[in-house]
Amino acid sequence: MAKKSSIERNLKRQKLAEKYAEKRAQLKKVISNPNASDEEFYTATRAMAKLPRNSSIVRVRNRCAVSGRARAYIRKFGISRLTFRELALDGKIPGVTKASW
């Protein structure tokens, strides 16, 4: 089980990323536009730098929905490999069976 603080920190990052997603997209559009003037470019760059670092989607970590484990995350199911194995062996994931049976 992951530390409660790690899980909460990640949830905070997810909320910030959602909150600032539209604003970040607009600023990135201006920054990546080759036809933008130098003044627009620098203004957008400064505005982007003033946004909270944790509002970037890159800082959000995929974590297991059950245990909070950050490593060995299976995107399709949203859980870690360890949790996946436990649930699959118990028959709680529909359509998943052990290959050697």
Backbone as XML, in Angstrom:
<?xml version="1.0"?>
<chain id="A" units="angstrom">
  <residue number="1" name="MET">
    <atom name="N" x="0.841" y="-1.179" z="0.000"/>
    <atom name="CA" x="0.000" y="0.000" z="0.000"/>
    <atom name="C" x="0.887" y="1.244" z="0.000"/>
  </residue>
  <residue number="2" name="ALA">
    <atom name="N" x="0.579" y="2.168" z="-0.877"/>
    <atom name="CA" x="1.345" y="3.403" z="-0.977"/>
    <atom name="C" x="1.023" y="4.316" z="0.208"/>
  </residue>
  <residue number="3" name="LYS">
    <atom name="N" x="1.932" y="5.233" z="0.480"/>
    <atom name="CA" x="1.697" y="6.186" z="1.556"/>
    <atom name="C" x="0.500" y="7.058" z="1.213"/>
  </residue>
  <residue number="4" name="LYS">
    <atom name="N" x="-0.266" y="7.360" z="2.219"/>
    <atom name="CA" x="-1.467" y="8.187" z="2.038"/>
    <atom name="C" x="-1.098" y="9.556" z="1.460"/>
  </residue>
  <residue number="5" name="SER">
    <atom name="N" x="0.035" y="10.099" z="1.884"/>
    <atom name="CA" x="0.454" y="11.421" z="1.409"/>
    <atom name="C" x="0.761" y="11.400" z="-0.086"/>
  </residue>
  <residue number="6" name="SER">
    <atom name="N" x="1.341" y="10.302" z="-0.575"/>
    <atom name="CA" x="1.648" y="10.186" z="-2.005"/>
    <atom name="C" x="0.380" y="10.142" z="-2.835"/>
  </residue>
  <residue number="7" name="ILE">
    <atom name="N" x="-0.595" y="9.408" z="-2.351"/>
    <atom name="CA" x="-1.871" y="9.294" z="-3.054"/>
    <atom name="C" x="-2.588" y="10.639" z="-3.071"/>
  </residue>
  <residue number="8" name="GLU">
    <atom name="N" x="-2.612" y="11.317" z="-1.933"/>
    <atom name="CA" x="-3.275" y="12.621" z="-1.835"/>
    <atom name="C" x="-2.580" y="13.670" z="-2.694"/>
  </residue>
  <residue number="9" name="ARG">
    <atom name="N" x="-1.256" y="13.644" z="-2.723"/>
    <atom name="CA" x="-0.494" y="14.590" z="-3.543"/>
    <atom name="C" x="-0.838" y="14.403" z="-5.017"/>
  </residue>
  <residue number="10" name="ASN">
    <atom name="N" x="-0.962" y="13.146" z="-5.415"/>
    <atom name="CA" x="-1.297" y="12.851" z="-6.808"/>
    <atom name="C" x="-2.719" y="13.312" z="-7.140"/>
  </residue>
  <residue number="11" name="LEU">
    <atom name="N" x="-3.640" y="13.150" z="-6.204"/>
    <atom name="CA" x="-5.009" y="13.621" z="-6.428"/>
    <atom name="C" x="-5.043" y="15.145" z="-6.568"/>
  </residue>
  <residue number="12" name="LYS">
    <atom name="N" x="-4.224" y="15.818" z="-5.766"/>
    <atom name="CA" x="-4.126" y="17.271" z="-5.853"/>
    <atom name="C" x="-3.620" y="17.685" z="-7.233"/>
  </residue>
  <residue number="13" name="ARG">
    <atom name="N" x="-2.626" y="16.958" z="-7.739"/>
    <atom name="CA" x="-2.088" y="17.236" z="-9.069"/>
    <atom name="C" x="-3.139" y="17.013" z="-10.150"/>
  </residue>
  <residue number="14" name="GLN">
    <atom name="N" x="-3.942" y="15.960" z="-10.002"/>
    <atom name="CA" x="-4.999" y="15.692" z="-10.981"/>
    <atom name="C" x="-6.009" y="16.833" z="-11.022"/>
  </residue>
  <residue number="15" name="LYS">
    <atom name="N" x="-6.402" y="17.314" z="-9.856"/>
    <atom name="CA" x="-7.370" y="18.409" z="-9.784"/>
    <atom name="C" x="-6.805" y="19.686" z="-10.405"/>
  </residue>
  <residue number="16" name="LEU">
    <atom name="N" x="-5.544" y="19.986" z="-10.101"/>
    <atom name="CA" x="-4.914" y="21.181" z="-10.667"/>
    <atom name="C" x="-4.780" y="21.062" z="-12.184"/>
  </residue>
  <residue number="17" name="ALA">
    <atom name="N" x="-4.442" y="19.879" z="-12.658"/>
    <atom name="CA" x="-4.292" y="19.659" z="-14.099"/>
    <atom name="C" x="-5.621" y="19.881" z="-14.812"/>
  </residue>
  <residue number="18" name="GLU">
    <atom name="N" x="-6.714" y="19.407" z="-14.213"/>
    <atom name="CA" x="-8.038" y="19.618" z="-14.797"/>
    <atom name="C" x="-8.416" y="21.097" z="-14.776"/>
  </residue>
  <residue number="19" name="LYS">
    <atom name="N" x="-8.101" y="21.758" z="-13.681"/>
    <atom name="CA" x="-8.465" y="23.167" z="-13.513"/>
    <atom name="C" x="-7.774" y="24.061" z="-14.546"/>
  </residue>
  <residue number="20" name="TYR">
    <atom name="N" x="-6.504" y="23.810" z="-14.794"/>
    <atom name="CA" x="-5.723" y="24.670" z="-15.682"/>
    <atom name="C" x="-5.556" y="24.115" z="-17.104"/>
  </residue>
  <residue number="21" name="ALA">
    <atom name="N" x="-6.223" y="23.031" z="-17.438"/>
    <atom name="CA" x="-6.032" y="22.385" z="-18.739"/>
    <atom name="C" x="-6.345" y="23.327" z="-19.902"/>
  </residue>
  <residue number="22" name="GLU">
    <atom name="N" x="-7.468" y="24.012" z="-19.830"/>
    <atom name="CA" x="-7.880" y="24.899" z="-20.924"/>
    <atom name="C" x="-6.916" y="26.078" z="-21.077"/>
  </residue>
  <residue number="23" name="LYS">
    <atom name="N" x="-6.532" y="26.665" z="-19.961"/>
    <atom name="CA" x="-5.614" y="27.810" z="-19.992"/>
    <atom name="C" x="-4.253" y="27.395" z="-20.551"/>
  </residue>
  <residue number="24" name="ARG">
    <atom name="N" x="-3.755" y="26.238" z="-20.121"/>
    <atom name="CA" x="-2.480" y="25.724" z="-20.629"/>
    <atom name="C" x="-2.546" y="25.467" z="-22.129"/>
  </residue>
  <residue number="25" name="ALA">
    <atom name="N" x="-3.656" y="24.903" z="-22.596"/>
    <atom name="CA" x="-3.820" y="24.609" z="-24.023"/>
    <atom name="C" x="-3.782" y="25.891" z="-24.850"/>
  </residue>
  <residue number="26" name="GLN">
    <atom name="N" x="-4.447" y="26.931" z="-24.362"/>
    <atom name="CA" x="-4.444" y="28.214" z="-25.080"/>
    <atom name="C" x="-3.035" y="28.799" z="-25.145"/>
  </residue>
  <residue number="27" name="LEU">
    <atom name="N" x="-2.326" y="28.769" z="-24.021"/>
    <atom name="CA" x="-0.966" y="29.328" z="-23.990"/>
    <atom name="C" x="-0.021" y="28.520" z="-24.875"/>
  </residue>
  <residue number="28" name="LYS">
    <atom name="N" x="-0.155" y="27.195" z="-24.862"/>
    <atom name="CA" x="0.692" y="26.353" z="-25.704"/>
    <atom name="C" x="0.440" y="26.609" z="-27.175"/>
  </residue>
  <residue number="29" name="LYS">
    <atom name="N" x="-0.825" y="26.878" z="-27.499"/>
    <atom name="CA" x="-1.182" y="27.175" z="-28.891"/>
    <atom name="C" x="-0.469" y="28.443" z="-29.368"/>
  </residue>
  <residue number="30" name="VAL">
    <atom name="N" x="-0.449" y="29.464" z="-28.513"/>
    <atom name="CA" x="0.231" y="30.720" z="-28.854"/>
    <atom name="C" x="1.742" y="30.497" z="-28.960"/>
  </residue>
  <residue number="31" name="ILE">
    <atom name="N" x="2.304" y="29.743" z="-28.019"/>
    <atom name="CA" x="3.749" y="29.508" z="-28.000"/>
    <atom name="C" x="4.205" y="28.722" z="-29.222"/>
  </residue>
  <residue number="32" name="SER">
    <atom name="N" x="3.427" y="27.725" z="-29.624"/>
    <atom name="CA" x="3.829" y="26.879" z="-30.754"/>
    <atom name="C" x="3.469" y="27.467" z="-32.120"/>
  </residue>
  <residue number="33" name="ASN">
    <atom name="N" x="2.720" y="28.571" z="-32.124"/>
    <atom name="CA" x="2.328" y="29.211" z="-33.384"/>
    <atom name="C" x="3.527" y="29.957" z="-33.991"/>
  </residue>
  <residue number="34" name="PRO">
    <atom name="N" x="3.984" y="29.548" z="-35.179"/>
    <atom name="CA" x="5.140" y="30.223" z="-35.789"/>
    <atom name="C" x="4.825" y="31.643" z="-36.266"/>
  </residue>
  <residue number="35" name="ASN">
    <atom name="N" x="3.549" y="31.960" z="-36.455"/>
    <atom name="CA" x="3.163" y="33.295" z="-36.923"/>
    <atom name="C" x="2.944" y="34.290" z="-35.795"/>
  </residue>
  <residue number="36" name="ALA">
    <atom name="N" x="3.065" y="33.860" z="-34.563"/>
    <atom name="CA" x="2.869" y="34.745" z="-33.414"/>
    <atom name="C" x="4.033" y="35.731" z="-33.312"/>
  </residue>
  <residue number="37" name="SER">
    <atom name="N" x="3.705" y="36.944" z="-32.909"/>
    <atom name="CA" x="4.752" y="37.952" z="-32.765"/>
    <atom name="C" x="5.616" y="37.617" z="-31.548"/>
  </residue>
  <residue number="38" name="ASP">
    <atom name="N" x="6.785" y="38.252" z="-31.501"/>
    <atom name="CA" x="7.695" y="38.011" z="-30.378"/>
    <atom name="C" x="7.054" y="38.403" z="-29.041"/>
  </residue>
  <residue number="39" name="GLU">
    <atom name="N" x="6.322" y="39.518" z="-29.073"/>
    <atom name="CA" x="5.693" y="39.995" z="-27.847"/>
    <atom name="C" x="4.646" y="38.996" z="-27.339"/>
  </residue>
  <residue number="40" name="GLU">
    <atom name="N" x="3.819" y="38.472" z="-28.252"/>
    <atom name="CA" x="2.818" y="37.464" z="-27.871"/>
    <atom name="C" x="3.497" y="36.213" z="-27.306"/>
  </residue>
  <residue number="41" name="PHE">
    <atom name="N" x="4.562" y="35.795" z="-27.973"/>
    <atom name="CA" x="5.295" y="34.597" z="-27.564"/>
    <atom name="C" x="5.842" y="34.750" z="-26.148"/>
  </residue>
  <residue number="42" name="TYR">
    <atom name="N" x="6.507" y="35.863" z="-25.878"/>
    <atom name="CA" x="7.112" y="36.076" z="-24.570"/>
    <atom name="C" x="6.055" y="36.269" z="-23.480"/>
  </residue>
  <residue number="43" name="THR">
    <atom name="N" x="4.956" y="36.914" z="-23.832"/>
    <atom name="CA" x="3.864" y="37.092" z="-22.862"/>
    <atom name="C" x="3.271" y="35.734" z="-22.482"/>
  </residue>
  <residue number="44" name="ALA">
    <atom name="N" x="3.036" y="34.892" z="-23.485"/>
    <atom name="CA" x="2.485" y="33.561" z="-23.233"/>
    <atom name="C" x="3.461" y="32.705" z="-22.436"/>
  </residue>
  <residue number="45" name="THR">
    <atom name="N" x="4.748" y="32.828" z="-22.735"/>
    <atom name="CA" x="5.761" y="32.061" z="-22.021"/>
    <atom name="C" x="5.804" y="32.462" z="-20.549"/>
  </residue>
  <residue number="46" name="ARG">
    <atom name="N" x="5.732" y="33.765" z="-20.281"/>
    <atom name="CA" x="5.722" y="34.248" z="-18.898"/>
    <atom name="C" x="4.467" y="33.786" z="-18.165"/>
  </residue>
  <residue number="47" name="ALA">
    <atom name="N" x="3.338" y="33.832" z="-18.860"/>
    <atom name="CA" x="2.074" y="33.394" z="-18.246"/>
    <atom name="C" x="2.125" y="31.900" z="-17.930"/>
  </residue>
  <residue number="48" name="MET">
    <atom name="N" x="2.738" y="31.132" z="-18.819"/>
    <atom name="CA" x="2.864" y="29.685" z="-18.602"/>
    <atom name="C" x="3.757" y="29.401" z="-17.396"/>
  </residue>
  <residue number="49" name="ALA">
    <atom name="N" x="4.810" y="30.182" z="-17.247"/>
    <atom name="CA" x="5.735" y="29.996" z="-16.136"/>
    <atom name="C" x="5.086" y="30.346" z="-14.794"/>
  </residue>
  <residue number="50" name="LYS">
    <atom name="N" x="4.084" y="31.230" z="-14.809"/>
    <atom name="CA" x="3.420" y="31.637" z="-13.573"/>
    <atom name="C" x="2.393" y="30.616" z="-13.096"/>
  </residue>
  <residue number="51" name="LEU">
    <atom name="N" x="1.981" y="29.707" z="-13.985"/>
    <atom name="CA" x="1.033" y="28.673" z="-13.578"/>
    <atom name="C" x="1.711" y="27.713" z="-12.595"/>
  </residue>
  <residue number="52" name="PRO">
    <atom name="N" x="0.941" y="27.082" z="-11.726"/>
    <atom name="CA" x="1.536" y="26.126" z="-10.783"/>
    <atom name="C" x="2.184" y="24.961" z="-11.518"/>
  </residue>
  <residue number="53" name="ARG">
    <atom name="N" x="3.322" y="24.513" z="-11.049"/>
    <atom name="CA" x="4.018" y="23.398" z="-11.697"/>
    <atom name="C" x="3.173" y="22.133" z="-11.679"/>
  </residue>
  <residue number="54" name="ASN">
    <atom name="N" x="2.465" y="21.924" z="-10.583"/>
    <atom name="CA" x="1.650" y="20.721" z="-10.458"/>
    <atom name="C" x="0.404" y="20.745" z="-11.336"/>
  </residue>
  <residue number="55" name="SER">
    <atom name="N" x="0.173" y="21.820" z="-12.053"/>
    <atom name="CA" x="-0.973" y="21.869" z="-12.957"/>
    <atom name="C" x="-0.647" y="21.236" z="-14.304"/>
  </residue>
  <residue number="56" name="SER">
    <atom name="N" x="0.588" y="20.818" z="-14.486"/>
    <atom name="CA" x="0.985" y="20.151" z="-15.725"/>
    <atom name="C" x="0.554" y="18.691" z="-15.674"/>
  </residue>
  <residue number="57" name="ILE">
    <atom name="N" x="-0.022" y="18.202" z="-16.763"/>
    <atom name="CA" x="-0.517" y="16.824" z="-16.820"/>
    <atom name="C" x="0.627" y="15.818" z="-16.733"/>
  </residue>
  <residue number="58" name="VAL">
    <atom name="N" x="1.828" y="16.236" z="-17.075"/>
    <atom name="CA" x="2.987" y="15.347" z="-17.046"/>
    <atom name="C" x="3.345" y="14.936" z="-15.623"/>
  </residue>
  <residue number="59" name="ARG">
    <atom name="N" x="3.009" y="15.774" z="-14.662"/>
    <atom name="CA" x="3.366" y="15.487" z="-13.274"/>
    <atom name="C" x="2.401" y="14.528" z="-12.580"/>
  </residue>
  <residue number="60" name="VAL">
    <atom name="N" x="1.275" y="14.243" z="-13.236"/>
    <atom name="CA" x="0.308" y="13.301" z="-12.662"/>
    <atom name="C" x="0.817" y="11.888" z="-12.895"/>
  </residue>
  <residue number="61" name="ARG">
    <atom name="N" x="0.759" y="11.074" z="-11.861"/>
    <atom name="CA" x="1.280" y="9.715" z="-11.919"/>
    <atom name="C" x="0.115" y="8.723" z="-11.976"/>
  </residue>
  <residue number="62" name="ASN">
    <atom name="N" x="0.220" y="7.710" z="-12.833"/>
    <atom name="CA" x="-0.785" y="6.653" z="-12.851"/>
    <atom name="C" x="-0.607" y="5.795" z="-11.612"/>
  </residue>
  <residue number="63" name="ARG">
    <atom name="N" x="-1.684" y="5.632" z="-10.847"/>
    <atom name="CA" x="-1.626" y="4.839" z="-9.625"/>
    <atom name="C" x="-2.749" y="3.819" z="-9.610"/>
  </residue>
  <residue number="64" name="CYS">
    <atom name="N" x="-2.480" y="2.705" z="-8.968"/>
    <atom name="CA" x="-3.466" y="1.628" z="-8.811"/>
    <atom name="C" x="-4.667" y="2.168" z="-8.039"/>
  </residue>
  <residue number="65" name="ALA">
    <atom name="N" x="-5.864" y="1.871" z="-8.541"/>
    <atom name="CA" x="-7.084" y="2.344" z="-7.890"/>
    <atom name="C" x="-7.320" y="1.659" z="-6.545"/>
  </residue>
  <residue number="66" name="VAL">
    <atom name="N" x="-6.780" y="0.462" z="-6.367"/>
    <atom name="CA" x="-7.005" y="-0.298" z="-5.138"/>
    <atom name="C" x="-5.923" y="-0.029" z="-4.098"/>
  </residue>
  <residue number="67" name="SER">
    <atom name="N" x="-4.661" y="-0.210" z="-4.494"/>
    <atom name="CA" x="-3.565" y="-0.118" z="-3.521"/>
    <atom name="C" x="-2.812" y="1.206" z="-3.561"/>
  </residue>
  <residue number="68" name="GLY">
    <atom name="N" x="-2.914" y="1.946" z="-4.640"/>
    <atom name="CA" x="-2.181" y="3.201" z="-4.764"/>
    <atom name="C" x="-0.772" y="3.023" z="-5.286"/>
  </residue>
  <residue number="69" name="ARG">
    <atom name="N" x="-0.411" y="1.795" z="-5.641"/>
    <atom name="CA" x="0.938" y="1.503" z="-6.146"/>
    <atom name="C" x="1.170" y="2.252" z="-7.457"/>
  </residue>
  <residue number="70" name="ALA">
    <atom name="N" x="2.359" y="2.858" z="-7.592"/>
    <atom name="CA" x="2.662" y="3.665" z="-8.774"/>
    <atom name="C" x="3.358" y="2.872" z="-9.876"/>
  </residue>
  <residue number="71" name="ARG">
    <atom name="N" x="4.033" y="1.808" z="-9.519"/>
    <atom name="CA" x="4.779" y="1.040" z="-10.519"/>
    <atom name="C" x="3.966" y="-0.149" z="-10.998"/>
  </residue>
  <residue number="72" name="ALA">
    <atom name="N" x="4.317" y="-0.662" z="-12.174"/>
    <atom name="CA" x="3.665" y="-1.840" z="-12.765"/>
    <atom name="C" x="2.170" y="-1.606" z="-12.910"/>
  </residue>
  <residue number="73" name="TYR">
    <atom name="N" x="1.795" y="-0.457" z="-13.448"/>
    <atom name="CA" x="0.400" y="-0.059" z="-13.615"/>
    <atom name="C" x="-0.103" y="-0.566" z="-14.965"/>
  </residue>
  <residue number="74" name="ILE">
    <atom name="N" x="-1.251" y="-1.216" z="-14.972"/>
    <atom name="CA" x="-1.857" y="-1.711" z="-16.205"/>
    <atom name="C" x="-2.977" y="-0.740" z="-16.582"/>
  </residue>
  <residue number="75" name="ARG">
    <atom name="N" x="-2.773" y="0.023" z="-17.649"/>
    <atom name="CA" x="-3.715" y="1.073" z="-18.023"/>
    <atom name="C" x="-5.112" y="0.558" z="-18.343"/>
  </residue>
  <residue number="76" name="LYS">
    <atom name="N" x="-5.166" y="-0.557" z="-19.035"/>
    <atom name="CA" x="-6.461" y="-1.093" z="-19.464"/>
    <atom name="C" x="-7.390" y="-1.353" z="-18.281"/>
  </residue>
  <residue number="77" name="PHE">
    <atom name="N" x="-6.838" y="-1.760" z="-17.159"/>
    <atom name="CA" x="-7.647" y="-2.091" z="-15.989"/>
    <atom name="C" x="-7.559" y="-1.049" z="-14.882"/>
  </residue>
  <residue number="78" name="GLY">
    <atom name="N" x="-6.552" y="-0.190" z="-14.927"/>
    <atom name="CA" x="-6.411" y="0.856" z="-13.915"/>
    <atom name="C" x="-5.889" y="0.369" z="-12.583"/>
  </residue>
  <residue number="79" name="ILE">
    <atom name="N" x="-5.220" y="-0.793" z="-12.595"/>
    <atom name="CA" x="-4.679" y="-1.352" z="-11.357"/>
    <atom name="C" x="-3.259" y="-1.849" z="-11.595"/>
  </residue>
  <residue number="80" name="SER">
    <atom name="N" x="-2.547" y="-2.139" z="-10.510"/>
    <atom name="CA" x="-1.174" y="-2.629" z="-10.619"/>
    <atom name="C" x="-1.181" y="-4.115" z="-10.949"/>
  </residue>
  <residue number="81" name="ARG">
    <atom name="N" x="-0.035" y="-4.630" z="-11.316"/>
    <atom name="CA" x="0.074" y="-6.045" z="-11.692"/>
    <atom name="C" x="-0.228" y="-6.970" z="-10.527"/>
  </residue>
  <residue number="82" name="LEU">
    <atom name="N" x="0.144" y="-6.555" z="-9.323"/>
    <atom name="CA" x="-0.092" y="-7.389" z="-8.147"/>
    <atom name="C" x="-1.592" y="-7.491" z="-7.838"/>
  </residue>
  <residue number="83" name="THR">
    <atom name="N" x="-2.254" y="-6.357" z="-7.860"/>
    <atom name="CA" x="-3.691" y="-6.335" z="-7.622"/>
    <atom name="C" x="-4.416" y="-7.077" z="-8.737"/>
  </residue>
  <residue number="84" name="PHE">
    <atom name="N" x="-3.943" y="-6.880" z="-9.977"/>
    <atom name="CA" x="-4.538" y="-7.560" z="-11.121"/>
    <atom name="C" x="-4.470" y="-9.067" z="-10.939"/>
  </residue>
  <residue number="85" name="ARG">
    <atom name="N" x="-3.325" y="-9.558" z="-10.518"/>
    <atom name="CA" x="-3.139" y="-11.001" z="-10.346"/>
    <atom name="C" x="-4.074" y="-11.547" z="-9.267"/>
  </residue>
  <residue number="86" name="GLU">
    <atom name="N" x="-4.164" y="-10.828" z="-8.156"/>
    <atom name="CA" x="-5.049" y="-11.267" z="-7.076"/>
    <atom name="C" x="-6.507" y="-11.326" z="-7.536"/>
  </residue>
  <residue number="87" name="LEU">
    <atom name="N" x="-6.951" y="-10.264" z="-8.197"/>
    <atom name="CA" x="-8.338" y="-10.205" z="-8.642"/>
    <atom name="C" x="-8.630" y="-11.235" z="-9.733"/>
  </residue>
  <residue number="88" name="ALA">
    <atom name="N" x="-7.652" y="-11.449" z="-10.635"/>
    <atom name="CA" x="-7.835" y="-12.418" z="-11.713"/>
    <atom name="C" x="-7.920" y="-13.836" z="-11.163"/>
  </residue>
  <residue number="89" name="LEU">
    <atom name="N" x="-7.083" y="-14.173" z="-10.204"/>
    <atom name="CA" x="-7.110" y="-15.511" z="-9.610"/>
    <atom name="C" x="-8.389" y="-15.759" z="-8.809"/>
  </residue>
  <residue number="90" name="ASP">
    <atom name="N" x="-8.947" y="-14.695" z="-8.243"/>
    <atom name="CA" x="-10.207" y="-14.822" z="-7.507"/>
    <atom name="C" x="-11.412" y="-14.845" z="-8.450"/>
  </residue>
  <residue number="91" name="GLY">
    <atom name="N" x="-11.173" y="-14.588" z="-9.750"/>
    <atom name="CA" x="-12.253" y="-14.583" z="-10.728"/>
    <atom name="C" x="-13.092" y="-13.318" z="-10.704"/>
  </residue>
  <residue number="92" name="LYS">
    <atom name="N" x="-12.526" y="-12.222" z="-10.227"/>
    <atom name="CA" x="-13.282" y="-10.978" z="-10.105"/>
    <atom name="C" x="-13.144" y="-10.068" z="-11.322"/>
  </residue>
  <residue number="93" name="ILE">
    <atom name="N" x="-12.279" y="-10.464" z="-12.276"/>
    <atom name="CA" x="-12.146" y="-9.693" z="-13.515"/>
    <atom name="C" x="-12.742" y="-10.547" z="-14.637"/>
  </residue>
  <residue number="94" name="PRO">
    <atom name="N" x="-13.870" y="-10.115" z="-15.217"/>
    <atom name="CA" x="-14.537" y="-10.919" z="-16.236"/>
    <atom name="C" x="-13.676" y="-11.106" z="-17.474"/>
  </residue>
  <residue number="95" name="GLY">
    <atom name="N" x="-13.648" y="-12.349" z="-17.982"/>
    <atom name="CA" x="-12.934" y="-12.639" z="-19.215"/>
    <atom name="C" x="-11.457" y="-12.900" z="-19.060"/>
  </residue>
  <residue number="96" name="VAL">
    <atom name="N" x="-10.932" y="-12.813" z="-17.848"/>
    <atom name="CA" x="-9.501" y="-13.031" z="-17.620"/>
    <atom name="C" x="-9.319" y="-14.371" z="-16.911"/>
  </residue>
  <residue number="97" name="THR">
    <atom name="N" x="-8.547" y="-15.245" z="-17.548"/>
    <atom name="CA" x="-8.246" y="-16.539" z="-16.937"/>
    <atom name="C" x="-6.742" y="-16.774" z="-16.990"/>
  </residue>
  <residue number="98" name="LYS">
    <atom name="N" x="-6.280" y="-17.675" z="-16.169"/>
    <atom name="CA" x="-4.863" y="-18.003" z="-16.151"/>
    <atom name="C" x="-4.544" y="-18.845" z="-17.383"/>
  </residue>
  <residue number="99" name="ALA">
    <atom name="N" x="-3.438" y="-18.565" z="-18.040"/>
    <atom name="CA" x="-3.092" y="-19.218" z="-19.288"/>
    <atom name="C" x="-2.779" y="-20.691" z="-19.117"/>
  </residue>
  <residue number="100" name="SER">
    <atom name="N" x="-2.228" y="-21.086" z="-17.987"/>
    <atom name="CA" x="-1.771" y="-22.465" z="-17.795"/>
    <atom name="C" x="-2.881" y="-23.405" z="-17.319"/>
  </residue>
  <residue number="101" name="TRP">
    <atom name="N" x="-4.084" y="-22.911" z="-17.134"/>
    <atom name="CA" x="-5.160" y="-23.777" z="-16.672"/>
    <atom name="C" x="-5.780" y="-24.524" z="-17.787"/>
  </residue>
</chain>
